[in-house]
Structures are given as C-alpha cells and as structure tokens.
Amino acid sequence: MALNFPLNPISGQTYSNNGKDWVFNGAAWDSVNTQSLGPQGLQGSQGFQGISGPQGYTGVQGYTGLQGQTGPQGFTGNQGTTGPQGYTGVQGNTGNQGSTGPQGHTGNQGSTGP
C-alpha cells in the first residue's frame, strides 16, 4: 500500500495512515511506535546563546551634494517710529564775574573859561 505524505512538510509535522504514525525530522519521515511510548519527559533546559558574529565593514561615504542657489534678498522693513523728545535739563550755575577791562584814554583838555 502506497503512502501519500504531505508535500513540503515542516520539521515536527506528523502524518497518520492505517493506524501508523510518522513524523518529519526536517529531512525525512520517521516511523513512530505509538503503542510502546511512555509518558512524555520534562522539557530540557534552554541551551546557551551563541556567540555574536563580527561587526560588518563600514560602507563608503557618499558624495557631498552640490550647494544650493542663494535665495532672493528679503524686503526692506518699514522705518521705525521716532521716539519721544527727551526732558529739558536743569539750568547750569552762573559763571564767575569777568576781570575789569583796561582804563580808557585821557580826554582832551577843555578850553579856558572866561
């Protein structure tokens, strides 16, 4: 009697035919004797983590792009408002009196009286 196993099985997949069980081990179908199996054992502990692989090479740096064009000059802003006039300062002190000027010329002699 021919067995029609499933196409493209995955590892651990089971197949039953005429009271006989089969399990796919990743490469081939193995016969499973289900009548003499005892209870399932405890799950084993997790294995150690594998070693990390080496770091890959750094790629080549790309080319620098072209410089963009200079944008247009912006508009001139409005002139600001004139500020308020400042306060009038306090009056200064009176200065010192100036020096006396030079004496004037002697006048002409008057005429002789009667």
C-alpha positions in Angstrom: 0.0 0.0 0.0 1.4 3.4 -1.0 1.7 6.3 1.5 0.8 9.8 0.4 3.0 12.0 2.6 2.2 15.8 2.6 4.2 17.9 0.2 6.6 20.5 1.7 6.3 19.3 5.3 7.9 21.3 8.2 10.1 19.7 10.9 8.0 18.1 13.6 4.9 17.7 11.4 3.1 14.3 11.9 1.2 12.1 9.4 -1.1 9.2 10.2 -2.1 6.4 7.9 -3.8 3.0 8.7 -3.0 3.3 12.5 0.7 4.1 11.8 2.2 7.5 12.8 5.0 9.2 11.0 6.9 12.4 12.0 9.0 14.6 9.7 12.5 15.2 11.2 13.5 18.0 8.8 15.0 15.7 6.2 12.8 12.5 6.1 9.7 10.8 7.5 10.4 8.6 10.5 8.1 5.9 11.8 6.7 6.5 15.3 5.8 3.5 17.5 2.8 5.0 19.5 1.9 1.8 21.3 5.1 1.5 23.4 5.6 5.1 24.3 5.7 6.1 28.0 4.8 9.5 29.4 6.4 12.5 28.0 9.5 13.6 29.8 10.2 17.1 31.3 11.3 19.8 28.9 15.0 20.2 28.8 16.7 23.5 29.8 17.4 26.1 27.3 20.8 25.9 25.6 23.4 28.7 25.8 23.2 31.7 23.5 25.5 31.5 20.5 28.5 33.9 20.0 27.7 37.1 18.2 29.3 37.4 14.8 31.8 40.0 13.9 30.7 43.5 13.0 30.4 44.2 9.3 32.5 46.7 7.5 31.6 50.4 7.3 30.4 51.4 3.9 31.9 54.0 1.7 30.8 57.6 2.4 28.5 59.1 -0.2 29.4 62.1 -2.3 28.6 65.6 -1.0 25.8 67.2 -2.9 26.0 70.4 -4.8 25.5 73.7 -3.0 22.0 75.2 -3.5 21.4 78.5 -5.1 21.3 81.7 -3.0 17.8 82.8 -2.3 16.5 86.3 -3.2 17.1 89.2 -0.9 14.3 89.9 1.5 12.3 93.1 1.5 13.4 96.2 3.4 11.4 96.7 6.6 9.4 99.8 7.5 11.2 102.7 9.3 10.5 102.7 13.0 8.7 105.5 14.7 10.6 108.5 16.2 11.0 108.2 19.9 9.7 110.8 22.4 11.7 114.0 22.9 14.0 113.9 26.0 13.5 116.1 29.1 15.0 119.6 29.3 18.0 119.5 31.6 18.4 121.7 34.7 19.9 125.2 34.3 23.6 125.4 34.8 25.3 127.5 37.5 26.1 131.2 36.9 29.7 131.7 35.8 32.3 133.8 37.7 32.5 137.5 37.1 34.9 138.6 34.4 38.0 140.7 35.1 37.9 144.5 34.9 38.7 145.9 31.5 41.7 148.4 30.8 41.4 152.1 31.7 40.2 154.4 28.9 42.3 157.2 27.2 42.6 160.5 28.8 40.2 163.0 27.2 41.3 166.3 25.5 41.8 169.4 27.7 38.9 171.7 27.8 39.1 175.3 26.7 39.9 178.1 29.2 37.0 179.7 30.8 36.1 183.4 30.8 
